[in-house]
């Protein structure tokens, strides 16, 4: 396992990390989560991603229980959470980033995780109803109080990130140091174009998610939605049209040929392609079984094979023309 600095911060994250979205509670119980996290940790993974809203808080509870059972030294692992969606309806409880919500949200997450602090905390979406300065000050206070070590954003626009950073700079507050965008061969614009100036200007780090485009890049949806797949889950039905799109699957078929030539799976090549981007601090992967986890971690062996010729072939496979 290789480790990369989180943007311009001093924190080092494993090149590949393990997330809990969709899987924990929905597909994975505490026992399975413990086995997955232990297997990942043994392979050098040190970052485990979570969020308040995942499975209505149950994902944090499962991860927290697994961590307690594993008994790792706190310095050896990095845990994140994210805030915006909330867990209850009503003012200051859902879809916001105001001071009142954020203050109670972090306390709730720490209780569910059973931790004194989280390493990374993200503003899960931007809140157009709260002044950015209020959010920045609330996140600064969260770090000052020792409840989080670094804060950042997820799926924010470049100008929103820059505005938050400049407010923090102007008032000598803790700045956002990372962003968590979706990044895969079907979703590239934000990471490669919109954020281009932020890496050098702000030292922004990336913890990217969905390297497999919700499984589309594995090739398993070319003949429909297989039983037991993510697309078959009732709460993921909104993805099915995209997952079975004939044009997208034609591109995936060409991509699979490249993977075959490299003696790897399409999933491994897709994850390696994300990690090949030097601006990506860590690629968040998901797995519901240890077999799937091992396959994903096999992307580490594929990374050295991504020379200019291979990258060019991949680009051609996804060419829009």
C-alpha positions, 0 to 999 in steps of 0.5 A: 500500500502506498500513502498520499498526503491529503492535499497540502495537509500533513495527514497521510491516507492509504491510496485505496480506502473503504467506504460504508455507503449502501453496504453497512446495515443494508448489506453488511452487519457488524460481524461482516463489517468487522471482517471487511475492515480487518481484511482492509487494515491488514492490507494497509488501508487506514481510512474508513469513510462514513456519514451521518445519513448513511442508513439513517445513522446505523452505518456509523453505529456498525462501524463504531462497534466494529472498531471497538471489537477490533481494538486498534490503536487510535493513531493507526486509522482515520475515520470520517463522517459527513453532515447535511442531510440530517436524521430528522425532519424539521427546521435545523434538522435536515438539509442544512449547515447552520451552526445549530445543526452542525453542533448537535450533528457532530455530537451525535456522530461521535456517540454512534461511532464511540469515538472522541473525535473523527479525523475528517468531517465533510459538509456533505452538500452546500447549503444555499440557505446558510451564509458560508461564513456561518458554516465556516465558523461552525466547522472551525469551532468543531476543529478547535474543540477537538471533535474533528481534525480536518474539515472539508466539503463533498460535492460542492462547486469550485466557487463555493469551496474557494469562497469558504477557503477565502473566508477562513483565510481572511479571518484566520480560521481552519480552512477546508482542506479536502473535497469528496467528489464522485470520480470515475470514467463517466464522471470526470469534469469536476475533478479534471476541469472545474477543480483544476485551479484549486489544487495549486491555489488552495492545496485541495486534496480529494477523497473520491467516491464511486470509482466503479460508477455504482458497479457499471464499470464492472460490466455486470449490468450488460445483460440487465440487473443481476440478482444480489447486485447494488442495482437490484436493491430497492432503495437504489432503483433510481440507478437502474436506467443508468446501469443498463444504458446500452451506450454506456455498456458498449463503452464498458465492453471496450474497457473490459477488453483493455482490462483483459489485455492487462490480466486484471478485472474491469473493476481493478482497472477502473479503480487503478485509473482513478488512483492514477490521478495525482490529485486524488489523495485516496480512492474510496472503494466499497465491498460487501464481501471479503472476496470483493474487497480483495479484488478491489485491492488488486487495483494496486498491482494494476497501477504501475501498468498505467503507462501513456499507451494504456491510458490513451487506450482507455481514453479512446474507449470512452471517447464521446465522438 
